[in-house]
């Protein structure tokens, strides 16, 4: 069993949720780190989906079935309750139910699944993940140099197309670690553990500096480079202690597994409701909001799972490609 992936998925959900707690803590500096959580989640996705065996329609269909029922349900409910706005037009339907502007993860993952499948399914590309990452990095840097608006700091804005380069890097990184799991799993790395706190502080310090000093905005790509380094080292560190994580007390592992199993739903339900539930003093507000998010996410997961089952049966009828 590979438990470190379960831990990383749960950690990503916690970090992303924490970043949305603006106004909940005594200081909003604590409500940070969402992009770090995002790249962990994309890396975990790349790790888990690396071994592609089905034809594209079957494989992609399963991915969409996993994402869309929960997403459409919560979008419809939040629109009905007035939590999300909705424009009755074709663009409004696209923005709310197909490529959602409010749920950047959903729109990014369903787009990035396509190039990821191509790379994983093509033997020559799969065998050269580092080269594919290098080519992607070159396109990313050229886009940054000649197209990207560097007049102000916004490179970590998750709703801009530029961020998908970083997310795709993360998916390729996860696939690389999957292909080299025996090389890194339970293999201690003192260097990685030493680097981890420095990169963690360096990432958040660079974000703070770039967001406040406009004169160095042209160098903001450094922030993304440091973040990717932080992601790599974080993944490496957790892989190195997989056997130790397996030995955690059962109740701790149960909590981690539970959170890991509803990460998508946790992400979906929290958007828009946190400010509306923030009417108690700290830390009661944190406890109340977190409790509501977990309960709603669990309920959404159960409902969407019931919808997914018959849809998956239809998809699985296709002969293997």
C-alpha positions in Angstrom: 0.0 0.0 0.0 1.2 3.5 -0.8 0.0 5.7 2.0 2.0 8.8 1.5 -0.2 9.7 -1.5 -3.2 9.6 0.7 -1.5 11.9 3.1 -0.5 14.3 0.4 -4.0 14.4 -1.0 -5.5 15.2 2.4 -2.7 17.8 3.0 -3.5 19.5 -0.2 -7.2 19.7 0.7 -6.3 21.3 4.1 -3.9 23.8 2.6 -6.3 24.9 -0.1 -9.2 25.2 2.4 -7.0 27.2 4.8 -6.1 29.7 2.0 -9.8 30.5 1.7 -10.2 31.4 5.3 -9.8 35.1 4.7 -11.4 37.0 7.6 -11.6 33.9 9.7 -8.2 34.1 11.4 -7.1 37.1 13.5 -4.7 37.9 10.6 -5.2 37.0 6.9 -1.5 36.1 6.6 -2.4 32.7 8.0 -5.0 32.2 5.2 -2.4 31.5 2.6 -0.8 28.7 0.5 -3.6 27.8 -1.8 -1.4 27.5 -4.9 1.0 25.2 -3.0 -2.0 23.0 -2.2 -3.1 23.1 -5.8 0.2 21.9 -7.2 0.4 19.1 -4.6 -3.1 18.0 -5.8 -2.0 18.0 -9.4 1.1 16.1 -8.7 -0.9 13.5 -6.8 -3.2 13.3 -9.8 -0.3 12.7 -12.1 1.1 10.0 -9.8 -2.3 8.2 -9.5 -3.2 8.4 -13.2 0.3 7.6 -14.7 -0.5 4.0 -15.7 -2.9 4.7 -18.6 -4.4 1.5 -20.1 -7.8 2.4 -21.5 -8.7 4.1 -24.8 -9.0 7.8 -24.5 -12.9 8.0 -24.6 -13.1 5.4 -21.8 -10.3 6.9 -19.7 -11.4 10.5 -20.2 -15.0 9.6 -19.6 -14.1 8.1 -16.2 -12.3 11.2 -15.2 -15.2 13.4 -16.2 -17.7 11.2 -14.3 -15.5 11.5 -11.2 -15.6 15.3 -11.4 -18.8 16.6 -13.0 -21.7 15.1 -11.0 -20.4 16.7 -7.7 -19.5 19.9 -9.5 -22.8 20.3 -11.3 -24.8 19.5 -8.2 -23.1 22.0 -6.0 -23.1 24.7 -8.7 -26.8 24.3 -9.2 -27.5 24.4 -5.5 -25.3 27.5 -4.9 -26.9 29.3 -7.9 -30.4 28.5 -6.6 -29.4 29.8 -3.1 -27.9 33.0 -4.6 -24.4 32.1 -3.4 -23.1 32.0 -7.0 -24.3 34.3 -9.7 -25.6 33.0 -13.0 -26.0 34.7 -16.4 -28.8 33.0 -18.5 -26.7 32.7 -21.7 -24.5 30.2 -23.5 -21.4 31.9 -21.9 -23.1 31.8 -18.5 -23.8 28.0 -18.9 -20.2 27.4 -19.9 -18.8 29.5 -17.0 -21.1 27.8 -14.5 -21.3 24.2 -15.7 -18.6 23.4 -18.3 -15.4 25.4 -17.8 -16.3 27.1 -14.5 -14.7 30.4 -13.6 -15.5 29.9 -9.9 -13.9 26.5 -9.8 -10.5 26.9 -11.5 -9.4 23.4 -10.5 -12.2 21.8 -12.5 -11.6 23.7 -15.6 -7.8 23.2 -15.4 -7.9 19.5 -14.7 -10.4 18.6 -17.5 -8.2 20.5 -20.0 -4.9 19.1 -18.7 -6.1 15.5 -18.7 -5.9 15.6 -22.5 -2.1 16.4 -22.9 -1.4 14.2 -19.9 -3.1 11.2 -21.5 -1.2 11.8 -24.8 2.2 11.8 -22.9 1.4 8.8 -20.7 -0.1 6.8 -23.6 2.7 7.5 -26.1 5.6 5.2 -25.2 8.4 7.5 -26.5 7.0 10.4 -24.6 6.4 8.4 -21.4 10.0 7.3 -21.5 11.3 10.8 -21.7 9.2 12.7 -19.0 12.2 14.9 -18.1 12.6 16.0 -21.7 8.9 16.6 -22.0 9.1 18.7 -18.8 12.0 20.6 -20.3 10.2 21.4 -23.5 7.1 22.5 -21.6 9.4 24.7 -19.4 10.9 26.3 -22.6 7.5 27.1 -24.0 6.5 28.5 -20.5 9.5 30.7 -20.3 9.1 32.0 -23.9 5.5 32.8 -23.2 6.5 34.6 -20.0 9.2 36.6 -21.8 7.3 37.7 -24.9 3.6 37.5 -24.1 3.0 37.7 -20.4 2.2 41.1 -18.7 5.1 41.6 -16.3 4.1 45.1 -15.2 2.5 43.9 -12.0 2.5 40.7 -9.8 -0.2 38.2 -10.8 1.7 35.0 -11.8 0.0 33.0 -9.0 -3.5 34.0 -10.1 -5.2 30.6 -10.5 -7.8 31.9 -13.0 -5.3 32.9 -15.6 -4.2 30.4 -18.4 -0.5 30.9 -17.5 -1.0 28.9 -14.3 -1.7 25.7 -16.3 1.9 25.4 -17.2 2.7 25.0 -13.5 -0.2 22.5 -13.0 1.0 20.4 -16.0 4.5 20.4 -14.6 3.1 19.1 -11.3 1.2 16.3 -13.1 4.4 15.3 -15.0 6.3 15.4 -11.7 3.8 13.0 -10.1 4.1 10.7 -13.1 7.9 10.8 -12.9 7.8 9.8 -9.2 5.4 7.0 -10.0 7.7 5.6 -12.7 10.7 5.8 -10.2 8.9 4.8 -7.1 11.3 2.2 -6.1 14.1 4.7 -6.4 12.6 7.2 -4.0 10.1 5.4 -1.8 11.4 4.8 1.8 14.8 6.1 0.6 16.0 8.7 3.1 17.1 12.0 1.8 18.7 14.3 4.3 19.2 17.0 1.6 15.5 17.1 0.9 14.5 17.5 4.5 17.1 20.3 4.9 15.9 22.1 1.8 12.2 21.8 2.7 12.0 24.5 5.4 14.2 26.9 3.4 12.1 26.5 0.2 8.9 26.8 2.2 10.0 30.1 3.7 11.6 31.2 0.4 8.3 30.6 -1.5 6.1 32.6 0.8 8.8 35.3 1.3 9.1 35.7 -2.5 5.3 35.9 -2.8 5.1 38.6 -0.2 8.0 40.6 -1.7 6.8 40.4 -5.3 3.2 41.4 -4.3 4.5 44.5 -2.5 7.5 45.7 -4.6 6.3 46.7 -8.1 9.7 47.5 -9.3 10.8 43.8 -9.4 7.5 42.5 -11.0 9.4 41.5 -14.1 11.2 38.8 -12.1 8.0 37.3 -10.7 8.6 34.0 -12.5 11.1 33.2 -9.7 8.2 32.7 -7.4 6.9 29.9 -9.6 10.3 28.3 -9.9 10.7 28.3 -6.1 7.2 26.8 -5.8 8.0 24.0 -8.2 11.2 23.2 -6.3 9.2 23.2 -3.0 6.7 20.8 -4.6 9.5 18.5 -5.7 11.2 18.4 -2.3 7.8 18.0 -0.5 6.9 15.0 -2.7 10.4 13.5 -2.2 10.2 13.9 1.6 6.8 12.3 2.0 7.9 9.4 -0.3 10.9 8.8 1.9 8.8 8.3 5.0 6.0 6.1 3.5 6.8 3.1 5.8 6.7 5.4 8.8 3.3 6.9 7.7 2.0 3.4 7.4 2.7 2.8 11.1 0.6 5.8 12.3 -2.1 5.0 14.8 -5.3 3.6 13.1 -7.5 6.5 14.1 -5.1 9.1 12.6 -4.9 7.0 9.4 -8.7 6.8 9.4 -9.0 10.6 9.6 -6.4 11.1 6.9 -8.1 8.6 4.6 -11.5 10.1 5.2 -10.3 13.6 4.3 -8.4 12.2 1.3 -11.5 10.5 0.0 -13.6 13.7 -0.2 -10.9 16.2 -1.3 -12.8 17.2 -4.5 -16.0 17.8 -2.6 -14.2 19.8 0.2 -12.9 22.1 -2.6 -16.3 22.4 -4.2 -18.5 23.1 -1.2 -16.2 25.7 0.5 -16.2 28.3 -2.3 -18.7 31.1 -1.5 -19.9 29.8 1.8 -17.0 30.7 4.1 -17.8 34.4 4.4 -21.5 33.6 5.0 -20.6 31.3 7.9 -18.1 33.6 9.5 -20.2 35.2 12.2 -18.6 33.7 15.4 -15.5 34.9 17.2 -12.2 33.0 16.6 -11.6 30.1 17.0 -15.3 29.2 17.2 -15.8 30.5 13.7 -13.0 28.2 12.4 -14.5 25.1 14.1 -18.0 25.9 12.8 -16.9 26.6 9.2 -14.6 23.6 9.1 -17.3 21.3 10.5 -19.9 22.5 8.0 -17.5 22.1 5.1 -16.7 18.5 6.1 -20.4 17.6 6.6 -21.5 19.1 3.3 -18.5 17.5 1.4 -19.3 14.1 2.8 -23.0 14.4 1.8 -22.0 15.7 -1.7 -19.6 12.8 -2.1 -22.3 10.2 -1.2 -24.8 11.7 -3.6 -22.4 12.1 -6.5 -21.1 8.5 -5.9 -24.7 7.2 -6.4 -24.9 9.1 -9.7 -21.5 8.0 -10.8 -22.2 4.2 -10.5 -24.6 3.8 -13.4 -22.6 6.2 -15.6 -19.4 4.2 -15.0 -21.2 1.0 -15.9 -22.1 2.5 -19.3 -18.5 3.6 -19.8 -17.1 0.2 -18.8 -19.1 -1.6 -21.4 -16.6 -0.3 -24.0 -14.0 -2.9 -25.0 -10.5 -2.2 -23.8 -8.4 -0.2 -26.2 
